Amino acid sequence: MRLQKIILIIFTLLAAVLLITLSIKGQFGHPVYFQSEKDTRVGGPFESSNSNSRYALTEAIVQRSTFFLDDSLAKFSAPDIVYHNGKYFSIFTPGVSLVGVPFYMLGKIFGMPQLFTYSINALFGLINMFLVVLLAKKLGASLYGSLIGGFLFLFATNSLAYALTFTQHQLSTTLILLALISTIGKRTFVKNILIGLFFSAGLLVDIPNGLMMMPIMIYVFAKHFQSDHEQNKSTNFSLRLAMLTGIVIGTIPLAAFFGWYNYKTTGSYTKIGQFIGRANYPASELSVPTSKNPSKKLFPY
């Protein structure tokens, strides 16, 4: 019976990998065309500027060791860029681009940096499929039901579409699922460090993740309250502060890095690119604040 379960899991994984592989974007007859050409035609991997802007930041980090975009990358990424103090940079938070750095470097070895970099969302899509399986199992579902649920999550929702882009959706889902799974069971100091890490990583990937993970953080915080009630006496409440310090410890490293990144790009530890606003290419010194333009989103996708 155990062998059958292992075979079923392996078969599910192989089927998912095959289906995602068949969905990779490209150009027939030119399998490495988009690796060097920034062709933004519809139907190619560079058709969406919200992927291009993140990819441009990854390339700038690897090729030029900077967070700023040169003219060619700024033109490639517009209008999802910011123009501030005479420099261009991605309007998005840097989390996805940073995760893409080792994939880009590995892809350069094989002459396929774009394909390897974009593959991270396919990889995280597969990871999310099995995180859904794990979460379902922990909540009492059967292995078969859990595998079906995970498979449907990847291929019967828009998860598959996002697995073919270089955007924040798959990585955000991974962090939220990991945070949810970490809430199950007894709280430990290590678990608190991890959930602090997941929360700060979520902010680094996309600011709205903080709002989506807030109910999880409130639930974890509430689990550290203890009550002591005796008959005919008042109820006493206590808070395990020592345990909560684990969340702070887990949050600080990535939060500090995020502040440093903001300082290098916007000149402020707390100001993010979205608060300055989008710019086109070429741009004037005055960018359009996204929050004041009804046709733009404060947190663009």
ChimeraX attribute file (.defattr): number of C-alpha atoms within 10 A of each C-alpha:
attribute: neighborCount
match mode: 1-to-1
recipient: residues
	/A:1	6
	/A:2	7
	/A:3	8
	/A:4	9
	/A:5	12
	/A:6	11
	/A:7	12
	/A:8	15
	/A:9	16
	/A:10	12
	/A:11	12
	/A:12	18
	/A:13	17
	/A:14	12
	/A:15	13
	/A:16	18
	/A:17	15
	/A:18	11
	/A:19	12
	/A:20	21
	/A:21	13
	/A:22	8
	/A:23	13
	/A:24	17
	/A:25	16
	/A:26	17
	/A:27	13
	/A:28	8
	/A:29	7
	/A:30	8
	/A:31	12
	/A:32	16
	/A:33	15
	/A:34	20
	/A:35	17
	/A:36	11
	/A:37	10
	/A:38	20
	/A:39	14
	/A:40	16
	/A:41	10
	/A:42	9
	/A:43	11
	/A:44	15
	/A:45	23
	/A:46	25
	/A:47	15
	/A:48	20
	/A:49	19
	/A:50	23
	/A:51	23
	/A:52	26
	/A:53	29
	/A:54	28
	/A:55	28
	/A:56	25
	/A:57	29
	/A:58	27
	/A:59	24
	/A:60	20
	/A:61	17
	/A:62	17
	/A:63	11
	/A:64	12
	/A:65	11
	/A:66	16
	/A:67	21
	/A:68	21
	/A:69	25
	/A:70	16
	/A:71	13
	/A:72	11
	/A:73	23
	/A:74	28
	/A:75	18
	/A:76	22
	/A:77	31
	/A:78	23
	/A:79	19
	/A:80	27
	/A:81	31
	/A:82	35
	/A:83	29
	/A:84	20
	/A:85	11
	/A:86	9
	/A:87	17
	/A:88	26
	/A:89	27
	/A:90	30
	/A:91	27
	/A:92	28
	/A:93	22
	/A:94	22
	/A:95	21
	/A:96	27
	/A:97	27
	/A:98	18
	/A:99	15
	/A:100	27
	/A:101	21
	/A:102	16
	/A:103	20
	/A:104	26
	/A:105	19
	/A:106	15
	/A:107	17
	/A:108	16
	/A:109	9
	/A:110	9
	/A:111	15
	/A:112	20
	/A:113	24
	/A:114	25
	/A:115	21
	/A:116	20
	/A:117	25
	/A:118	22
	/A:119	22
	/A:120	23
	/A:121	26
	/A:122	26
	/A:123	16
	/A:124	19
	/A:125	28
	/A:126	22
	/A:127	19
	/A:128	27
	/A:129	26
	/A:130	22
	/A:131	21
	/A:132	24
	/A:133	24
	/A:134	20
	/A:135	19
	/A:136	19
	/A:137	16
	/A:138	14
	/A:139	12
	/A:140	11
	/A:141	15
	/A:142	13
	/A:143	16
	/A:144	14
	/A:145	14
	/A:146	23
	/A:147	23
	/A:148	15
	/A:149	18
	/A:150	24
	/A:151	22
	/A:152	14
	/A:153	19
	/A:154	24
	/A:155	16
	/A:156	11
	/A:157	11
	/A:158	11
	/A:159	20
	/A:160	20
	/A:161	15
	/A:162	17
	/A:163	26
	/A:164	22
	/A:165	25
	/A:166	29
	/A:167	27
	/A:168	26
	/A:169	22
	/A:170	26
	/A:171	26
	/A:172	26
	/A:173	19
	/A:174	21
	/A:175	22
	/A:176	22
	/A:177	18
	/A:178	19
	/A:179	24
	/A:180	17
	/A:181	18
	/A:182	20
	/A:183	17
	/A:184	12
	/A:185	9
	/A:186	8
	/A:187	14
	/A:188	13
	/A:189	13
	/A:190	13
	/A:191	19
	/A:192	26
	/A:193	20
	/A:194	20
	/A:195	28
	/A:196	26
	/A:197	23
	/A:198	26
	/A:199	27
	/A:200	27
	/A:201	25
	/A:202	27
	/A:203	21
	/A:204	25
	/A:205	26
	/A:206	23
	/A:207	17
	/A:208	13
	/A:209	21
	/A:210	19
	/A:211	13
	/A:212	14
	/A:213	21
	/A:214	13
	/A:215	11
	/A:216	18
	/A:217	21
	/A:218	10
	/A:219	11
	/A:220	21
	/A:221	17
	/A:222	11
	/A:223	14
	/A:224	16
	/A:225	12
	/A:226	12
	/A:227	11
	/A:228	10
	/A:229	11
	/A:230	9
	/A:231	6
	/A:232	6
	/A:233	8
	/A:234	9
	/A:235	10
	/A:236	10
	/A:237	10
	/A:238	10
	/A:239	14
	/A:240	12
	/A:241	11
	/A:242	10
	/A:243	18
	/A:244	18
	/A:245	15
	/A:246	20
	/A:247	25
	/A:248	16
	/A:249	14
	/A:250	22
	/A:251	21
	/A:252	15
	/A:253	14
	/A:254	20
	/A:255	18
	/A:256	13
	/A:257	14
	/A:258	23
	/A:259	17
	/A:260	16
	/A:261	21
	/A:262	19
	/A:263	15
	/A:264	14
	/A:265	23
	/A:266	21
	/A:267	15
	/A:268	13
	/A:269	16
	/A:270	12
	/A:271	15
	/A:272	21
	/A:273	22
	/A:274	23
	/A:275	17
	/A:276	19
	/A:277	24
	/A:278	24
	/A:279	25
	/A:280	18
	/A:281	19
	/A:282	12
	/A:283	19
	/A:284	12
	/A:285	12
	/A:286	14
	/A:287	16
	/A:288	19
	/A:289	18
	/A:290	20
	/A:291	15
	/A:292	12
	/A:293	11
	/A:294	8
	/A:295	8
	/A:296	14
	/A:297	14
	/A:298	16
	/A:299	16
	/A:300	13
	/A:301	14
